Amino acid sequence: MRARDLMTAPVVTVGPGTAVKDAAKVLASHGFTALPVVDDDERLIGIVTEADLIKDRMPPDARHSDPEWHAAAGTVGAVMSTPAIAMGAGADVAQVCQALVDGGIRAMPIVAGSTVVGIVTRGDVVRVMAREDSAIAADVRHRLAIYGGNERWTVEVCDGVVRIIDAFDDATDRHVATLLAEAVPGCVSAEAVSVTAKGSVR
């Protein structure tokens, strides 16, 4: 599965001049954890997270106030993380997940060149992992029907592992079928096999 198969698009972005409060409203209203920050040419220049927005933002309790406390700067450009880590739409989702974990980040902007075309979050990955086998099988069958017709393929899915039985004996078609299945969100792995004239599977 590639980033393009999982990413959310189009992407909600903000500019460096966006007020922190306005960025917080966007996060709160959409349930996001991070927003890509783009310049006037829509090029990715940073990312702003919940943590960036709340740091030094809330004043201490007046009963224990620090006279030296001052609110943080008021624009996204002053609090965003830059440069932002990003990956291409063709990146393997396994690589995206590893980057999310290794970087301790919750969202990965997906770019074409320097233009943001999507975003993948930890939540997106978890939702895909939780997909029902029946939903995965239905998606695989749909893709295979477009490729080779409705009657040709038998699809079985168990815990995200897809097994495709091909009524014909064509290695190239089985390879394509495997690739199509692997691109379905929730597919852990896929294998396509053929049925011989005697009905045995190979």
C-alpha positions as CSV (number, residue, x, y, z in Angstrom):
1,M,0.0,0.0,0.0
2,R,1.2,3.5,-0.9
3,A,0.7,6.8,0.8
4,R,-1.7,7.8,-2.0
5,D,-4.0,4.9,-1.0
6,L,-4.2,6.1,2.6
7,M,-3.8,9.9,2.6
8,T,-6.5,12.4,3.2
9,A,-6.9,14.9,0.3
10,P,-7.4,17.7,-0.3
11,V,-5.5,19.0,2.7
12,V,-6.5,21.8,5.0
13,T,-3.5,24.1,5.4
14,V,-2.6,27.4,7.0
15,G,-0.1,30.1,6.3
16,P,2.7,31.4,8.5
17,G,0.7,34.6,9.2
18,T,-2.3,32.7,10.4
19,A,-3.1,33.6,14.0
20,V,-2.5,30.8,16.6
21,K,-6.1,31.1,17.8
22,D,-7.4,30.7,14.2
23,A,-5.2,27.6,13.7
24,A,-6.5,26.2,17.0
25,K,-10.0,26.7,15.8
26,V,-9.3,24.7,12.6
27,L,-7.7,21.9,14.6
28,A,-10.6,21.8,17.0
29,S,-13.4,21.9,14.4
30,H,-11.9,19.2,12.2
31,G,-10.5,16.9,14.9
32,F,-7.0,17.3,13.4
33,T,-3.7,17.0,15.4
34,A,-1.5,19.0,12.9
35,L,-1.7,21.3,10.0
36,P,0.8,21.8,7.1
37,V,2.0,25.3,6.8
38,V,2.4,26.6,3.3
39,D,3.7,29.9,1.7
40,D,2.0,32.1,-0.8
41,D,3.0,29.6,-3.6
42,E,1.4,26.7,-1.7
43,R,4.9,25.2,-1.0
44,L,5.3,23.3,2.3
45,I,7.4,25.3,4.7
46,G,6.5,23.8,8.1
47,I,3.9,22.0,10.2
48,V,2.1,23.2,13.3
49,T,0.8,20.7,15.9
50,E,-1.4,20.8,18.9
51,A,1.8,20.9,21.0
52,D,3.2,23.9,19.1
53,L,0.0,25.8,19.7
54,I,-0.4,25.2,23.4
55,K,3.2,25.7,24.4
56,D,3.4,28.8,26.6
57,R,-0.1,29.7,25.6
58,M,-2.2,29.3,28.7
59,P,-1.4,31.7,31.6
60,P,-0.6,30.2,35.0
61,D,-3.3,30.3,37.7
62,A,-3.5,33.8,39.1
63,R,-3.1,32.5,42.6
64,H,0.3,31.2,41.7
65,S,1.2,33.5,38.8
66,D,4.7,34.0,37.6
67,P,5.3,37.8,37.1
68,E,7.8,36.9,34.4
69,W,5.3,34.9,32.3
70,H,4.5,36.2,28.8
71,A,2.3,34.7,26.2
72,A,4.0,33.1,23.2
73,A,4.0,34.7,19.8
74,G,0.6,35.0,18.1
75,T,1.2,33.6,14.6
76,V,1.7,30.1,13.2
77,G,5.0,31.1,11.7
78,A,6.5,31.8,15.1
79,V,5.5,28.4,16.6
80,M,5.6,26.0,13.7
81,S,8.2,23.2,13.3
82,T,10.3,23.9,10.3
83,P,11.5,22.4,8.0
84,A,8.7,19.8,7.9
85,I,9.3,16.2,7.3
86,A,7.4,15.1,4.2
87,M,7.1,12.1,1.9
88,G,5.9,11.5,-1.7
89,A,2.6,9.9,-2.7
90,G,4.4,6.8,-3.9
91,A,6.0,6.1,-0.5
92,D,5.3,2.7,1.0
93,V,2.9,3.1,3.9
94,A,5.4,0.9,6.0
95,Q,8.0,3.7,5.5
96,V,5.5,6.4,6.4
97,C,4.6,4.5,9.6
98,Q,8.2,4.1,10.5
99,A,8.9,7.8,10.0
100,L,5.9,8.7,12.2
101,V,7.2,6.5,14.9
102,D,10.9,7.4,14.6
103,G,10.1,11.1,14.4
104,G,7.6,11.0,17.3
105,I,5.1,12.9,15.0
106,R,1.4,12.4,14.5
107,A,1.0,13.5,10.9
108,M,3.0,13.2,7.7
109,P,2.4,15.7,4.9
110,I,2.4,14.0,1.4
111,V,3.9,16.2,-1.3
112,A,4.4,16.3,-5.1
113,G,7.6,18.3,-5.3
114,S,7.1,20.9,-2.6
115,T,3.3,21.1,-3.0
116,V,1.2,19.4,-0.3
117,V,-1.2,16.9,-2.0
118,G,-2.3,14.9,1.1
119,I,-1.6,14.0,4.7
120,V,-1.3,10.7,6.5
121,T,-1.9,10.6,10.3
122,R,-1.4,7.9,12.9
123,G,-5.2,7.8,13.2
124,D,-5.5,7.0,9.5
125,V,-3.2,4.0,9.8
126,V,-5.0,2.8,12.9
127,R,-8.4,3.0,11.1
128,V,-7.0,1.0,8.2
129,M,-5.7,-1.6,10.5
130,A,-9.2,-1.9,12.0
131,R,-11.0,-2.5,8.7
132,E,-13.2,-5.5,8.6
133,D,-12.0,-8.4,6.4
134,S,-15.4,-8.3,4.6
135,A,-14.7,-4.6,3.6
136,I,-11.2,-5.5,2.4
137,A,-12.5,-8.4,0.4
138,A,-15.2,-6.2,-1.2
139,D,-12.6,-3.6,-2.3
140,V,-10.3,-6.3,-3.7
141,R,-13.2,-7.9,-5.7
142,H,-14.2,-4.6,-7.1
143,R,-10.6,-3.9,-8.3
144,L,-10.3,-7.3,-9.8
145,A,-13.6,-7.2,-11.5
146,I,-12.5,-4.1,-13.3
147,Y,-9.3,-5.8,-14.3
148,G,-10.4,-9.3,-15.2
149,G,-14.2,-9.6,-14.9
150,N,-16.6,-10.7,-12.2
151,E,-16.4,-14.5,-12.5
152,R,-12.7,-15.0,-12.8
153,W,-11.5,-14.4,-9.2
154,T,-12.3,-15.9,-5.8
155,V,-11.2,-13.7,-2.9
156,E,-10.6,-14.8,0.7
157,V,-9.4,-12.5,3.5
158,C,-8.4,-13.5,7.0
159,D,-7.0,-10.9,9.4
160,G,-6.1,-8.7,6.5
161,V,-4.2,-11.4,4.6
162,V,-5.7,-11.7,1.1
163,R,-5.7,-14.9,-1.0
164,I,-6.9,-14.7,-4.6
165,I,-7.8,-17.8,-6.6
166,D,-7.6,-17.2,-10.3
167,A,-9.8,-19.4,-12.6
168,F,-7.1,-19.1,-15.3
169,D,-3.4,-19.9,-15.4
170,D,-1.7,-16.6,-16.2
171,A,1.3,-15.6,-14.1
172,T,1.2,-12.0,-15.3
173,D,-2.4,-11.5,-14.4
174,R,-1.8,-13.1,-11.0
175,H,1.1,-10.6,-10.4
176,V,-1.2,-7.7,-11.3
177,A,-4.0,-9.1,-9.1
178,T,-1.5,-9.3,-6.2
179,L,-0.5,-5.6,-6.7
180,L,-4.1,-4.5,-6.9
181,A,-4.9,-6.3,-3.7
182,E,-1.9,-4.9,-1.9
183,A,-3.0,-1.4,-2.7
184,V,-6.3,-1.9,-0.8
185,P,-6.4,-0.2,2.6
186,G,-6.2,-2.8,5.3
187,C,-4.5,-5.5,3.2
188,V,-1.6,-6.9,5.2
189,S,-0.3,-9.1,2.4
190,A,-1.7,-10.7,-0.7
191,E,-1.1,-13.8,-2.8
192,A,-2.7,-14.8,-6.1
193,V,-2.8,-18.5,-7.1
194,S,-4.3,-20.3,-10.0
195,V,-6.6,-23.3,-10.2
196,T,-5.5,-26.1,-12.5
197,A,-7.9,-28.0,-14.8
198,K,-8.2,-30.7,-12.1
199,G,-9.2,-28.1,-9.5
200,S,-6.0,-28.1,-7.4
201,V,-4.5,-24.9,-6.3
202,R,-1.0,-23.8,-7.1
